[in-house]
Amino acid sequence: MTESPFVTHRAILVDADYSAAGFLQSFAMAMYAGGAFPMDAKGLRNLDDHHLRVFQEMAASYRRHGEGDPDFVDVCEAIKAKRVAYAVRIKSELDEVLACDPDQYEGGRHDHSESVRFYEREHEKNLERRWIDPA
């Protein structure tokens, strides 16, 4: 039996942090739970030949096995856990910055307001992506 592409490419699907990897991670999650994790397919145009082959291997494997491939399920659970951890960290950072006195913030009021804007935007994206539940 051929090794699952979800084992072969696990490092890209779970650990990598670049645009092609993010697209492949989103594709895996859309196959796993498309209602909860919809994806934008326009990233397909930006895949190089290697990442396109990974995409095709993932699609072919899912077509054959669906969620019957435990390696697929394992990778998706790992992606989900990593996304949740990131979203929780962003929310925690946002709460920390909001709790700070802007005048005592390193860099002063301007840096404080920039940090608030950044973390609020990231938190909103994480909510939209459904990586974290509203709390």
CORZIHU-V898660 format. One record per pair of residues at least 12 apart in sequence whose C-alpha atoms are under 10 Angstrom apart, sorted by the first residue. I is the first residue (numbers start at 1). J is the second residue. Records with the same first field share a line. If there is no record, write none. Layout:
I->J / J
//
This chain:
3->71
4->57 / 58 / 61 / 62 / 65 / 69 / 70 / 71 / 72
5->54 / 55 / 56 / 57 / 58 / 59 / 60 / 61 / 62 / 71 / 72
6->28 / 54 / 57 / 58 / 61 / 62 / 69 / 70 / 71 / 72 / 73 / 74 / 75 / 76
7->70 / 71 / 72 / 74 / 75
8->54 / 71
9->21 / 24 / 51 / 54 / 57 / 58 / 75
10->25 / 71 / 72 / 74 / 75 / 76 / 78 / 79
11->75
12->24 / 25 / 51 / 54
13->25 / 26 / 27 / 28 / 54 / 75 / 76 / 78 / 79
14->75 / 76 / 77 / 78 / 79 / 80 / 81 / 82 / 83
15->78 / 79 / 82
19->43 / 46 / 47
20->43 / 44 / 45 / 46 / 47 / 48 / 50 / 51 / 52 / 55
21->47 / 51 / 54 / 55
22->43
23->39 / 40 / 41 / 42 / 43 / 44 / 46 / 47 / 51 / 55
24->43 / 44 / 47 / 51 / 52 / 54 / 55 / 58
25->39 / 55 / 75 / 76 / 79 / 80
26->38 / 39 / 40 / 41 / 43 / 76 / 79
27->39 / 40 / 41 / 43 / 44 / 55 / 58 / 59
28->55 / 58 / 59 / 62 / 72 / 73 / 75 / 76 / 79
29->72 / 73 / 75 / 76 / 77 / 79 / 80
30->76
31->58 / 59 / 62 / 63 / 66 / 67 / 72 / 76
32->62 / 66 / 67 / 72 / 73 / 75 / 76 / 77
33->76
36->129 / 130 / 131
37->80 / 128 / 129 / 130 / 131
38->129 / 130
39->129
58->72
80->131 / 132
81->131
82->131
83->126 / 129 / 130 / 131 / 132
84->126 / 130 / 131 / 132 / 133
85->131 / 132
86->123 / 126 / 131 / 132
87->122 / 123 / 124 / 125 / 126 / 127 / 129 / 130 / 131 / 132 / 133
88->123 / 126 / 131 / 132 / 133
89->123
90->118 / 119 / 120 / 121 / 122 / 123 / 126
91->119 / 120 / 122 / 123 / 124 / 126 / 132 / 135
92->119 / 123
93->115 / 116 / 119 / 120 / 123
94->115 / 116 / 117 / 118 / 119 / 120 / 121 / 122 / 123
95->116 / 119 / 120
96->116
97->112 / 113 / 115 / 116 / 119
98->112 / 113 / 115 / 116 / 119 / 120
100->112
//
